[in-house]
Amino acid sequence: MSASLLRRGLELLEAPGRGKAPPGLQKGRDGPRAAGAARRRKRAPEPGRNKATVKGRVVKSAIEEYHKKKAVNHLRANLQYMLKGRFVANKAITEQVLAQNRGRKAKDQPSKKMAKKKPEGTVFTEEDFRKFEREYFGRP
């Protein structure tokens, strides 16, 4: 609560026979501090430099700032660098290095590639099917 609200509340609760405190004990706005504060408030602003504009300041373009801070894609330069060197190691040597760096756990082992089986032709001929029809269905 502020002091002024407290003061008003005490005045309301004050007994009707009692008057206000003597003027020497009362603190009001008429003191020397109040006058100085009022004078400071009324004082006109000095004709100093305008702080909104600064001499020699260059306005930055938002688009230029965006392009300056935008992430750069280095993929093309990296690919050129990687493809520039054409030295390819022997396949046996690369397999040996990979085997040395492989762990013993199952997850570290390479997956076994199953060789695809060619679909085999049927062992039965057309003549065998006709013979089966005759025997099973009784057709001549």
N, C-alpha and C positions, 0 to 999 in steps of 0.2 A: 504494500500500500504506500501511496505517496504521503508526504508530510502534510500537504494541504488537505487531503481527504481526512486524515487523522484529526487535524485541527477542527475541521467542520463537524466531524462526529462528536468531538469533545464539547464544542459549543452547543450542539443540540442537547447533549446529556447534562449540560451545566444547570445548576439550580437557578430558578427564576429570580431570586433575590440578589444573586451575585452578578456583578457587572463584568466588564472586560478588564483585562489586566491593564495596569498603568502604561501610558504611552512610552515610557523609557524602557520598559522590559519587553515591549512588543517588537518582534522582528518583522519588518515589512519589506516592501519593494522600494521604499523611499531611501534606502541606505546608499552609501557611496558606491557600493559594488553594482547596484542596479543601474545607476546612471552611467557608469563606465561601460557596462554591457550594452546598454541602449545606444551609446555613442558608437561603439564598435560596429553594431549592426547597421546603423544609419550611414556609416562612412562609405563614400562612393568608391567603387573599384578604381585602382590606379591605372593610368593609361600605359600599362606595360605591354609586353609582347603577347600576341594572341597565341595561346598554347595549342589551339586546334590546328593551326598550320605552322609548319616548321620550314624555315628558309632552306632551300637546297634539298629538300626531301623528295625522293623519287617514288611515285606510286607504283607498287609492284602489281604486275598482272597476275590474277589468280590462275590463269591457264599456264603461264610460265612456271609458277610455283608448283603446280600439279605435275607438269612434265618433269621438273627437276627432281621431285621426290618419288616419282613413279618407279616401281620395280622394273629393272631391265631384264629382258629374257636373253640369257647367254647360250641358249641351246644351239643356235646355228654356229656360233664361233667354236663351241666345244666339239660339235660334230666334225667341223673342219679339222680341228686339231687332232681328234682321234683317228680320222680317216687318212690323215696325212702320212702317218707312219704305217708302212705296209709290211713290217716285219712280222711274220707269223711263225710261232714256234712249232716244233714237230709235235704231232698228235700224241705220240708215245710219251714224250717228255711232259706234256700237259697232263696226261692221265696219271703219270707217276707223281707229279706235284699235288694233284687233287687227292690222290690216294693217301699221301703223307699227311695232308691237312684234314682228312676225314676222321671223325670220331668213331668210337666203337658202338655207340648207341644205334638202335634201329632207325631212329629218325635222321641220323647222319648218313646212313647208307643210301646209295642211289637206288631208285626203283628199278626192278628187273623188267625189262621190256619183253613182252611175250611176242614171239614171232607169229605173224598171222598165217593161219593155215588156208591154203587154197581150197575152195569148195570142190570136193571130189565129185566126179561124175557118178551116175548111178551104176550099180553092178548088174542090174537087171536090164535085159534088152526088151525090145518090143515083142519079140517072139515069146519070151518068158511070161509077159503079161497076158498075152492071148491064151497061152496054155493054162494059166491060172484061172482065167475067166471060164474056160471050158470045164475045168474040174470043179470049180466052186459053184458056178451058177447053172451048170448043166447045159450050156448052149453048145451047139455043134460048131 
